[in-house]
């Protein structure tokens, strides 16, 4: 039985023959590949990390609640701004 397992391993370990010429297949598009930085100075793509003061962080359980409050503040501020006089 041990010999049979060794034969199976040898068969599985043999390199499969391929017809490629060393080029990547068309379905592997590396043009849009993004490289992630590692370490404390890394940044995520398109996302920002904001640090809240401890007293503010106590009020908001998650980022969605912070965003909701900020959107409300933006809307109220924009609604209460006086319109600029037109130059006409």
C-alpha positions in Angstrom: 0.0 0.0 0.0 2.9 2.4 0.8 4.3 1.9 -2.8 0.9 2.7 -4.3 0.8 6.0 -2.4 4.3 6.8 -3.6 3.3 6.2 -7.2 0.3 8.4 -6.8 2.4 11.2 -5.3 4.9 10.9 -8.2 2.2 11.1 -10.7 0.7 14.2 -9.1 4.0 15.9 -8.7 4.9 15.6 -12.4 4.7 19.0 -14.1 1.8 19.2 -16.4 2.8 19.9 -20.0 1.4 23.2 -21.4 1.5 24.8 -24.8 2.1 28.3 -23.5 5.0 30.4 -24.7 5.7 32.0 -21.3 3.1 34.7 -21.8 0.1 35.3 -19.5 -3.3 34.2 -20.7 -5.6 37.0 -22.0 -7.9 36.5 -19.0 -5.1 37.6 -16.6 -5.3 41.4 -17.0 -2.6 43.0 -14.8 -3.1 46.5 -16.1 -5.6 47.2 -13.3 -3.5 45.5 -10.6 -3.1 47.6 -7.5 -0.3 47.0 -5.1 -1.0 47.1 -1.4 1.5 48.8 0.8 2.4 47.0 4.0 3.0 48.7 7.4 1.6 51.6 9.4 2.0 54.1 6.5 -0.2 52.1 4.1 -3.4 53.5 2.8 -6.4 51.7 1.4 -7.5 52.6 -2.1 -10.3 55.2 -2.1 -10.9 55.0 1.6 -9.9 57.4 4.2 -9.1 56.7 7.9 -10.4 59.4 10.2 -9.6 59.4 13.9 -12.3 60.7 16.1 -11.7 62.3 19.5 -12.6 60.0 22.3 -15.7 62.0 23.4 -17.0 62.1 19.8 -16.3 58.3 19.3 -18.4 57.5 22.4 -21.5 59.0 20.7 -21.2 57.1 17.4 -21.3 53.3 17.4 -20.0 52.9 13.8 -18.8 54.8 10.7 -22.3 54.7 9.1 -23.7 56.7 12.0 -20.9 59.3 11.7 -21.6 59.5 7.9 -25.3 59.9 8.5 -24.8 62.8 11.0 -22.3 64.5 8.7 -24.7 64.3 5.7 -27.4 65.8 7.9 -25.1 68.6 8.9 -24.1 69.2 5.3 -27.8 69.3 4.2 -28.8 71.7 7.0 -25.8 74.0 6.3 -26.6 74.1 2.5 -30.3 74.8 3.1 -29.5 77.7 5.5 -27.0 79.5 3.4 -28.3 82.7 1.8 -28.3 82.6 -1.9 -25.8 84.8 -3.6 -27.2 87.9 -5.4 -27.0 87.5 -9.2 -25.0 90.0 -11.2 -27.6 90.9 -13.8 
